[in-house]
């Protein structure tokens, strides 16, 4: 008896560049990289704070370097893009029923942005209060 070879579909190395949906999906997934680097940066700052005052002040001075400011802006933009894509997908995953109808998609998305804005205002208020 001869053995048949399994069908293996050929896929190019740049498969995600063939479709706009896949490009945006890969871009959203890549936003994890600057966010992870920011987490490492904040952990470094926490470790510096735990060590002693000169290390903490050194970490603070590195945060004002122009390259770090550009990096923080990139992290903010990446986080906002990631949030926007997840907020846009939320109505497909969360269906809230009110009587016979569902809550409109724009209300869910707007509520997500309002919640994000509210948390941002509280955090900025805390930073301003303790600074």
N, C-alpha and C positions, 0 to 999 in steps of 0.2 A: 504494500500500500504506500502510495506517495503522500507525503505530508505537505499540506498547503501552507504557504507563507501568509502570515497575518497582514491585513491591510494597514499600512502606516501612511497617514496623510502627511505630505510634505508641508512644512511650515517655515517661512522665511524668518531670519533673525530679527527683522524689523516689522513683524506682523502688526504691531500696535500703531504703526505709522500709516497704515492703509485706510483707517477709518477715524473720523473726527471723534467719535465717542470713545474709542480706545486711547486716543491721544490725551483727551481730557481726563480719562480714568488714570492713566499713567502719571499725568501731572499731579492729580490729587494724591496718589500714592507717594509720589516723590516729596510731597510736603512734610512727610514724616522725618526726613533727614534734617532740615533746619530745626525742627521742633526738638528732635532728639539731641542735637548739638546744643541747643539752648538749655535743655535739661542738664546736660553735663556741665555747662557754664554755671548754672545756678547751684549745682552740687559742689562745684569748685568754690563758689562764693560761700556756701554754708560751711564747708570744711575750713576755709580761711577764717571765717568768723569764729569757729570753734577753737582754732589754733591760738591766735593771739592778735592784738591790735595792729601791729605792723603788717601782718599778712592780710588782714581785712582791708586795711587802707590801700595796700598794693592792688588787691582785687578791685576795689572801688575805682582806683585810678585807671585800671585797664578798661573799665566799662565806659569811660569817657573818651577813649581813643576813637578817632573818626571811623576806622574799620569796624570797630565793635558797634558803633551807632548804625552803620550801614547794615551790619549783620542783624541787629535787633529789628530794623525796618523790614528786612527780608523775612524774618521769623513772623512778624505781625502780618505781613501780606500773605504768607503761606498759610497761617492759621485762619485768616479771614476767608481765603479761597476754600480751604477745607471745610470750614463752617458753612459757607454758602452752598457748597455742593451737597453736604449732608442735610441742610435745612430744606433744600429743593427736593431731596429724596424722601423726606419725612412723610409727606402725605401718602406716599405709596406704601409705607411700612406701618404707619399709625392711622387707623381709621376709627374716628370717634363718632359714634352714632348718637344723634339727638332726635328721639322720636322715630319718624320714618326716614329722615334725611341724615346725611353725614355732615360734619363740620367742614366748611369750605377749605380748600387747599390753601388759599391766600391767607386765611385766618391762622392756620397752623404755622405757616412760614413766618408770618408777621409776629406771631406770638413767640416763636423761637428767637427772632432778632430782638424783640423787646426784652426777653429774658436775658439774652447776652448783653444788651445795653445796660440793663439794670445791674447785672453782676459787675460790669465794667465801672459803672458809676460808684458802686459800693467800694470796690477795690481802690479806685482813685481817691475816694473820700478817706479811706483808711490810711493810705499812703500820705495824703496831705495832712491828716490829723497827727500822725506819728512822726512826721518829718520835721 
